[in-house]
Amino acid sequence: MATRFKIAQAATFTADVEIPRVGGTTIKVSFEFRYRDRKALAKLFAGWHQAAERDQERFKQNGDEVTLIDLTDAHIERQIEQVSELVVGWGFDDAFTPDAVRALVETSAGAGDAIVTAYQNAFAVARLGN
């Protein structure tokens, strides 16, 4: 007998993320991600691209020299936005709150990228048929 399943995806899915730590180590943390269909996913990624372009334009229009602090602040804010839009829960001891997301992104230079990459990889694996 054929296995029965629904076409509709679950509202969330989980994936492990290797969170980089100072000293070259990583910790594996389970994340619960918000599912998006293909159109919503494209809209999300397009919005991130547009926000990055606005940041670049803002820096160009600013007559002052852009500092490393300015660039870092913009990058942190973008990653906080991304993590907040993707994640609905995590396996850290700390509760998943806006303050905790900020703390994670501010204290781990690679955490935001690792989370976004894990999210994208979950869709890539599904697209390739696991």
N, CA, C and O atoms as a DFTB+ gen file, in Angstrom:
520 C
 N C O
     1  1       0.843      -1.179       0.000
     2  2       0.000       0.000       0.000
     3  2       0.887       1.241       0.000
     4  3       1.902       1.286       0.695
     5  1       0.510       2.219      -0.760
     6  2       1.284       3.456      -0.884
     7  2       1.211       4.263       0.409
     8  3       0.196       4.264       1.106
     9  1       2.299       4.941       0.707
    10  2       2.332       5.821       1.864
    11  2       1.457       7.025       1.580
    12  3       1.473       7.574       0.479
    13  1       0.700       7.426       2.574
    14  2      -0.174       8.578       2.419
    15  2       0.503       9.805       3.004
    16  3       1.145       9.738       4.053
    17  1       0.354      10.920       2.316
    18  2       0.895      12.172       2.814
    19  2       0.104      13.320       2.216
    20  3      -0.620      13.155       1.233
    21  1       0.253      14.469       2.818
    22  2      -0.421      15.671       2.337
    23  2       0.531      16.477       1.470
    24  3       1.740      16.488       1.697
    25  1      -0.018      17.137       0.494
    26  2       0.780      18.010      -0.364
    27  2       1.258      19.227       0.418
    28  3       2.401      19.658       0.266
    29  1       0.402      19.767       1.236
    30  2       0.750      20.968       1.999
    31  2       1.922      20.691       2.936
    32  3       1.987      19.646       3.584
    33  1       2.831      21.632       2.992
    34  2       3.982      21.532       3.888
    35  2       3.559      21.936       5.298
    36  3       2.573      22.649       5.480
    37  1       4.304      21.479       6.278
    38  2       4.093      21.921       7.651
    39  2       4.487      23.396       7.752
    40  3       5.286      23.887       6.955
    41  1       3.927      24.088       8.726
    42  2       4.201      25.518       8.894
    43  2       5.645      25.784       9.306
    44  3       6.177      26.866       9.061
    45  1       6.274      24.793       9.933
    46  2       7.667      24.944      10.344
    47  2       8.423      23.649      10.058
    48  3       7.830      22.593       9.838
    49  1       9.753      23.764      10.067
    50  2      10.604      22.588       9.947
    51  2      11.846      22.817      10.797
    52  3      12.166      23.953      11.146
    53  1      12.536      21.747      11.126
    54  2      13.735      21.871      11.944
    55  2      14.971      21.473      11.143
    56  3      14.917      20.657      10.223
    57  1      16.076      22.081      11.530
    58  2      17.368      21.753      10.936
    59  2      18.442      22.112      11.956
    60  3      18.299      23.066      12.721
    61  1      19.508      21.337      11.954
    62  2      20.646      21.646      12.810
    63  2      21.518      22.689      12.132
    64  3      21.706      22.665      10.916
    65  1      22.046      23.606      12.935
    66  2      22.921      24.658      12.437
    67  2      24.220      24.602      13.225
    68  3      24.209      24.543      14.454
    69  1      25.329      24.621      12.516
    70  2      26.650      24.677      13.141
    71  2      26.961      26.144      13.425
    72  3      27.301      26.899      12.514
    73  1      26.842      26.542      14.686
    74  2      27.084      27.926      15.083
    75  2      28.561      28.095      15.410
    76  3      29.075      27.429      16.309
    77  1      29.256      28.986      14.686
    78  2      30.684      29.187      14.938
    79  2      30.926      29.844      16.295
    80  3      30.159      30.699      16.739
    81  1      31.999      29.428      16.933
    82  2      32.406      30.008      18.212
    83  2      33.843      30.494      18.074
    84  3      34.586      30.033      17.207
    85  1      34.220      31.417      18.926
    86  2      35.591      31.930      18.920
    87  2      36.550      30.776      19.190
    88  3      36.305      29.935      20.056
    89  1      37.630      30.752      18.443
    90  2      38.618      29.696      18.592
    91  2      38.472      28.608      17.550
    92  3      39.200      27.615      17.582
    93  1      37.536      28.782      16.622
    94  2      37.399      27.832      15.530
    95  2      36.507      26.649      15.799
    96  3      36.418      25.750      14.962
    97  1      35.845      26.615      16.935
    98  2      34.935      25.509      17.215
    99  2      33.521      25.887      16.777
   100  3      33.223      27.060      16.552
   101  1      32.679      24.907      16.664
   102  2      31.269      25.150      16.385
   103  2      30.433      24.349      17.366
   104  3      30.899      23.367      17.945
   105  1      29.211      24.774      17.543
   106  2      28.254      23.992      18.317
   107  2      27.045      23.733      17.420
   108  3      26.595      24.616      16.690
   109  1      26.535      22.516      17.489
   110  2      25.362      22.154      16.692
   111  2      24.108      22.484      17.503
   112  3      23.915      21.985      18.611
   113  1      23.276      23.326      16.931
   114  2      22.052      23.771      17.599
   115  2      20.879      23.496      16.672
   116  3      20.937      23.794      15.478
   117  1      19.828      22.935      17.218
   118  2      18.617      22.691      16.448
   119  2      17.822      23.996      16.344
   120  3      17.603      24.687      17.339
   121  1      17.398      24.316      15.122
   122  2      16.588      25.503      14.885
   123  2      15.251      25.077      14.299
   124  3      15.174      24.130      13.516
   125  1      14.208      25.784      14.686
   126  2      12.901      25.602      14.065
   127  2      12.684      26.805      13.153
   128  3      12.677      27.955      13.592
   129  1      12.508      26.503      11.877
   130  2      12.375      27.534      10.857
   131  2      10.946      27.650      10.371
   132  3      10.187      26.681      10.394
   133  1      10.591      28.831       9.937
   134  2       9.289      29.087       9.320
   135  2       9.361      28.618       7.864
   136  3      10.279      28.987       7.132
   137  1       8.395      27.808       7.455
   138  2       8.323      27.359       6.063
   139  2       7.743      28.478       5.203
   140  3       6.859      29.214       5.641
   141  1       8.247      28.599       3.978
   142  2       7.690      29.505       2.978
   143  2       7.591      28.751       1.657
   144  3       8.453      27.938       1.323
   145  1       6.529      29.034       0.915
   146  2       6.446      28.430      -0.412
   147  2       7.400      29.174      -1.342
   148  3       8.028      30.153      -0.941
   149  1       7.504      28.719      -2.552
   150  2       8.509      29.251      -3.478
   151  2       8.332      30.748      -3.739
   152  3       9.316      31.485      -3.795
   153  1       7.094      31.200      -3.898
   154  2       6.863      32.617      -4.165
   155  2       7.210      33.473      -2.946
   156  3       7.827      34.531      -3.078
   157  1       6.816      33.018      -1.782
   158  2       7.123      33.764      -0.557
   159  2       8.625      33.795      -0.305
   160  3       9.163      34.795       0.171
   161  1       9.287      32.708      -0.624
   162  2      10.738      32.632      -0.457
   163  2      11.429      33.615      -1.409
   164  3      12.356      34.318      -1.007
   165  1      10.990      33.663      -2.646
   166  2      11.568      34.600      -3.608
   167  2      11.335      36.046      -3.167
   168  3      12.229      36.884      -3.287
   169  1      10.152      36.335      -2.666
   170  2       9.835      37.681      -2.184
   171  2      10.729      38.047      -0.997
   172  3      11.218      39.174      -0.914
   173  1      10.941      37.115      -0.092
   174  2      11.797      37.350       1.072
   175  2      13.224      37.671       0.635
   176  3      13.801      38.672       1.062
   177  1      13.790      36.816      -0.216
   178  2      15.171      37.018      -0.669
   179  2      15.317      38.299      -1.490
   180  3      16.331      38.988      -1.386
   181  1      14.310      38.623      -2.306
   182  2      14.344      39.872      -3.080
   183  2      14.324      41.079      -2.141
   184  3      15.009      42.072      -2.385
   185  1      13.544      40.989      -1.080
   186  2      13.503      42.067      -0.095
   187  2      14.846      42.269       0.584
   188  3      15.263      43.403       0.819
   189  1      15.530      41.165       0.903
   190  2      16.863      41.275       1.506
   191  2      17.837      41.933       0.530
   192  3      18.653      42.768       0.921
   193  1      17.744      41.551      -0.729
   194  2      18.622      42.125      -1.742
   195  2      18.369      43.629      -1.876
   196  3      19.311      44.416      -1.969
   197  1      17.112      44.017      -1.884
   198  2      16.771      45.438      -1.990
   199  2      17.262      46.211      -0.763
   200  3      17.744      47.336      -0.894
   201  1      17.145      45.623       0.412
   202  2      17.625      46.284       1.628
   203  2      19.130      46.478       1.579
   204  3      19.632      47.522       1.993
   205  1      19.856      45.484       1.078
   206  2      21.309      45.608       0.953
   207  2      21.664      46.706      -0.046
   208  3      22.607      47.466       0.171
   209  1      20.917      46.787      -1.126
   210  2      21.158      47.853      -2.100
   211  2      20.884      49.225      -1.501
   212  3      21.616      50.176      -1.774
   213  1      19.826      49.340      -0.678
   214  2      19.535      50.611      -0.012
   215  2      20.668      50.992       0.939
   216  3      21.046      52.161       1.021
   217  1      21.208      50.011       1.653
   218  2      22.348      50.276       2.540
   219  2      23.520      50.822       1.741
   220  3      24.137      51.814       2.131
   221  1      23.826      50.174       0.622
   222  2      24.945      50.628      -0.209
   223  2      24.710      52.044      -0.721
   224  3      25.621      52.872      -0.711
   225  1      23.506      52.316      -1.160
   226  2      23.184      53.650      -1.657
   227  2      23.291      54.684      -0.540
   228  3      23.794      55.787      -0.757
   229  1      22.824      54.333       0.638
   230  2      22.906      55.239       1.786
   231  2      24.363      55.574       2.101
   232  3      24.692      56.722       2.398
   233  1      25.227      54.569       2.036
   234  2      26.642      54.795       2.301
   235  2      27.269      55.671       1.217
   236  3      28.126      56.503       1.514
   237  1      26.854      55.492      -0.022
   238  2      27.391      56.306      -1.120
   239  2      26.974      57.761      -0.982
   240  3      27.764      58.667      -1.249
   241  1      25.727      57.987      -0.561
   242  2      25.197      59.341      -0.453
   243  2      25.750      60.076       0.763
   244  3      25.771      61.307       0.797
   245  1      26.192      59.325       1.746
   246  2      26.752      59.933       2.944
   247  2      28.094      60.558       2.576
   248  3      29.008      59.855       2.144
   249  1      28.216      61.872       2.743
   250  2      29.435      62.568       2.366
   251  2      30.630      62.193       3.222
   252  3      31.774      62.378       2.805
   253  1      30.381      61.668       4.413
   254  2      31.474      61.285       5.298
   255  2      32.021      59.929       4.873
   256  3      31.365      59.162       4.168
   257  1      33.220      59.664       5.314
   258  2      33.817      58.356       5.040
   259  2      33.080      57.289       5.850
   260  3      32.820      57.471       7.039
   261  1      32.755      56.202       5.211
   262  2      32.082      55.101       5.888
   263  2      33.122      54.340       6.702
   264  3      34.183      53.972       6.196
   265  1      32.802      54.114       7.954
   266  2      33.750      53.448       8.839
   267  2      33.426      51.964       8.954
   268  3      32.348      51.512       8.567
   269  1      34.371      51.231       9.487
   270  2      34.149      49.818       9.764
   271  2      32.991      49.642      10.736
   272  3      32.234      48.677      10.637
   273  1      32.854      50.561      11.663
   274  2      31.747      50.503      12.624
   275  2      30.415      50.654      11.902
   276  3      29.464      49.931      12.197
   277  1      30.339      51.599      10.947
   278  2      29.111      51.784      10.165
   279  2      28.738      50.507       9.413
   280  3      27.584      50.077       9.436
   281  1      29.711      49.916       8.756
   282  2      29.471      48.693       7.987
   283  2      29.054      47.543       8.896
   284  3      28.144      46.780       8.571
   285  1      29.728      47.427      10.037
   286  2      29.409      46.358      10.983
   287  2      28.003      46.532      11.531
   288  3      27.243      45.566      11.613
   289  1      27.650      47.762      11.909
   290  2      26.298      48.019      12.423
   291  2      25.230      47.641      11.393
   292  3      24.225      47.019      11.738
   293  1      25.448      48.017      10.136
   294  2      24.483      47.696       9.080
   295  2      24.382      46.188       8.886
   296  3      23.284      45.657       8.715
   297  1      25.515      45.498       8.911
   298  2      25.527      44.046       8.728
   299  2      24.808      43.354       9.885
   300  3      24.038      42.420       9.662
   301  1      25.050      43.797      11.105
   302  2      24.378      43.216      12.271
   303  2      22.872      43.400      12.159
   304  3      22.112      42.456      12.376
   305  1      22.439      44.599      11.826
   306  2      20.995      44.858      11.722
   307  2      20.355      43.997      10.639
   308  3      19.248      43.492      10.824
   309  1      21.044      43.825       9.507
   310  2      20.513      42.992       8.425
   311  2      20.391      41.541       8.888
   312  3      19.387      40.884       8.611
   313  1      21.408      41.039       9.593
   314  2      21.365      39.645      10.054
   315  2      20.294      39.437      11.127
   316  3      19.642      38.393      11.149
   317  1      20.106      40.405      12.006
   318  2      19.037      40.307      13.005
   319  2      17.694      40.204      12.298
   320  3      16.850      39.390      12.672
   321  1      17.498      41.026      11.283
   322  2      16.268      40.982      10.495
   323  2      16.090      39.603       9.849
   324  3      15.004      39.026       9.904
   325  1      17.150      39.081       9.243
   326  2      17.067      37.791       8.565
   327  2      16.739      36.661       9.541
   328  3      15.828      35.870       9.299
   329  1      17.479      36.591      10.632
   330  2      17.244      35.524      11.610
   331  2      15.822      35.622      12.156
   332  3      15.146      34.606      12.316
   333  1      15.375      36.829      12.439
   334  2      14.027      37.021      12.981
   335  2      12.946      36.601      11.995
   336  3      11.883      36.134      12.404
   337  1      13.203      36.762      10.701
   338  2      12.222      36.380       9.687
   339  2      12.214      34.883       9.412
   340  3      11.206      34.345       8.953
   341  1      13.319      34.206       9.684
   342  2      13.433      32.782       9.376
   343  2      13.092      31.872      10.547
   344  3      12.450      30.836      10.370
   345  1      13.517      32.255      11.728
   346  2      13.514      31.353      12.886
   347  2      12.293      31.590      13.766
   348  3      11.880      32.729      13.986
   349  1      11.722      30.492      14.266
   350  2      10.627      30.601      15.229
   351  2      10.994      29.959      16.570
   352  3      10.257      30.100      17.546
   353  1      12.108      29.267      16.621
   354  2      12.563      28.653      17.870
   355  2      13.938      28.055      17.685
   356  3      14.400      27.853      16.562
   357  1      14.597      27.769      18.819
   358  2      15.947      27.209      18.741
   359  2      16.262      26.377      19.961
   360  3      15.526      26.390      20.948
   361  1      17.372      25.647      19.883
   362  2      17.779      24.752      20.950
   363  2      18.738      25.354      21.960
   364  3      19.289      24.615      22.776
   365  1      18.963      26.662      21.945
   366  2      19.781      27.300      22.970
   367  2      19.045      27.255      24.305
   368  3      17.820      27.141      24.343
   369  1      19.794      27.343      25.389
   370  2      19.171      27.453      26.711
   371  2      18.406      28.765      26.841
   372  3      17.405      28.836      27.554
   373  1      18.876      29.799      26.155
   374  2      18.211      31.105      26.175
   375  2      16.916      31.031      25.371
   376  3      16.871      30.418      24.304
   377  1      15.878      31.652      25.885
   378  2      14.604      31.693      25.168
   379  2      14.781      32.454      23.859
   380  3      15.612      33.356      23.761
   381  1      13.991      32.080      22.855
   382  2      14.019      32.768      21.566
   383  2      13.239      34.071      21.700
   384  3      12.008      34.072      21.678
   385  1      13.964      35.178      21.840
   386  2      13.375      36.505      21.966
   387  2      14.149      37.464      21.059
   388  3      15.259      37.146      20.632
   389  1      13.577      38.626      20.763
   390  2      14.328      39.603      19.972
   391  2      15.678      39.968      20.602
   392  3      16.672      40.122      19.892
   393  1      15.711      40.105      21.915
   394  2      16.978      40.427      22.581
   395  2      17.986      39.300      22.438
   396  3      19.180      39.555      22.276
   397  1      17.522      38.058      22.495
   398  2      18.430      36.913      22.351
   399  2      18.948      36.808      20.922
   400  3      20.110      36.460      20.711
   401  1      18.100      37.104      19.940
   402  2      18.551      37.103      18.544
   403  2      19.646      38.147      18.371
   404  3      20.681      37.871      17.764
   405  1      19.423      39.331      18.895
   406  2      20.420      40.395      18.813
   407  2      21.723      39.956      19.483
   408  3      22.803      40.140      18.922
   409  1      21.625      39.381      20.669
   410  2      22.820      38.942      21.390
   411  2      23.584      37.891      20.588
   412  3      24.812      37.941      20.520
   413  1      22.880      36.949      19.988
   414  2      23.532      35.916      19.196
   415  2      24.287      36.532      18.017
   416  3      25.457      36.223      17.794
   417  1      23.620      37.396      17.270
   418  2      24.237      37.985      16.082
   419  2      25.397      38.905      16.463
   420  3      26.408      38.945      15.763
   421  1      25.260      39.632      17.550
   422  2      26.322      40.552      17.964
   423  2      27.538      39.827      18.532
   424  3      28.654      40.336      18.431
   425  1      27.348      38.655      19.124
   426  2      28.472      37.971      19.773
   427  2      29.096      36.884      18.918
   428  3      30.187      36.408      19.231
   429  1      28.429      36.482      17.848
   430  2      28.969      35.447      16.975
   431  2      28.963      35.962      15.543
   432  3      27.921      36.019      14.890
   433  1      30.147      36.337      15.069
   434  2      30.254      36.950      13.746
   435  2      29.695      36.067      12.634
   436  3      29.225      36.590      11.624
   437  1      29.733      34.758      12.789
   438  2      29.275      33.877      11.727
   439  2      27.907      33.262      11.936
   440  3      27.429      32.525      11.074
   441  1      27.259      33.546      13.068
   442  2      25.983      32.892      13.378
   443  2      24.893      33.236      12.368
   444  3      24.193      32.345      11.885
   445  1      24.743      34.505      12.048
   446  2      23.690      34.905      11.110
   447  2      23.839      34.223       9.768
   448  3      22.869      33.706       9.215
   449  1      25.066      34.222       9.238
   450  2      25.309      33.561       7.949
   451  2      25.051      32.062       8.041
   452  3      24.491      31.473       7.117
   453  1      25.454      31.439       9.150
   454  2      25.251      29.990       9.312
   455  2      23.765      29.652       9.339
   456  3      23.352      28.638       8.777
   457  1      22.964      30.483       9.982
   458  2      21.524      30.242      10.078
   459  2      20.867      30.393       8.708
   460  3      20.069      29.547       8.304
   461  1      21.200      31.463       7.998
   462  2      20.634      31.684       6.659
   463  2      21.044      30.552       5.722
   464  3      20.224      30.063       4.945
   465  1      22.304      30.134       5.790
   466  2      22.794      29.053       4.938
   467  2      22.064      27.748       5.237
   468  3      21.691      27.024       4.314
   469  1      21.859      27.442       6.506
   470  2      21.138      26.214       6.873
   471  2      19.706      26.253       6.337
   472  3      19.191      25.242       5.861
   473  1      19.075      27.409       6.414
   474  2      17.721      27.566       5.888
   475  2      17.704      27.311       4.379
   476  3      16.882      26.544       3.878
   477  1      18.612      27.955       3.674
   478  2      18.687      27.776       2.225
   479  2      19.009      26.322       1.867
   480  3      18.443      25.773       0.922
   481  1      19.906      25.711       2.616
   482  2      20.275      24.317       2.352
   483  2      19.094      23.367       2.531
   484  3      18.975      22.382       1.804
   485  1      18.225      23.657       3.493
   486  2      17.050      22.801       3.695
   487  2      16.176      22.800       2.442
   488  3      15.628      21.763       2.068
   489  1      16.048      23.937       1.803
   490  2      15.266      24.008       0.571
   491  2      16.013      23.372      -0.587
   492  3      15.397      22.729      -1.437
   493  1      17.325      23.537      -0.639
   494  2      18.124      22.945      -1.712
   495  2      18.054      21.425      -1.652
   496  3      17.918      20.772      -2.687
   497  1      18.143      20.856      -0.456
   498  2      18.061      19.404      -0.302
   499  2      16.693      18.908      -0.748
   500  3      16.584      17.880      -1.416
   501  1      15.644      19.645      -0.372
   502  2      14.287      19.249      -0.777
   503  2      14.145      19.311      -2.299
   504  3      13.514      18.446      -2.907
   505  1      14.732      20.334      -2.902
   506  2      14.641      20.505      -4.352
   507  2      15.351      19.374      -5.088
   508  3      14.907      18.930      -6.146
   509  1      16.461      18.916      -4.511
   510  2      17.245      17.856      -5.148
   511  2      16.710      16.472      -4.833
   512  3      17.225      15.474      -5.338
   513  1      15.685      16.408      -4.004
   514  2      15.081      15.124      -3.699
   515  2      15.769      14.368      -2.580
   516  3      15.798      13.138      -2.568
   517  1      16.329      15.127      -1.629
   518  2      17.014      14.574      -0.454
   519  2      18.146      13.724      -0.899
   520  3      18.858      13.159      -0.069
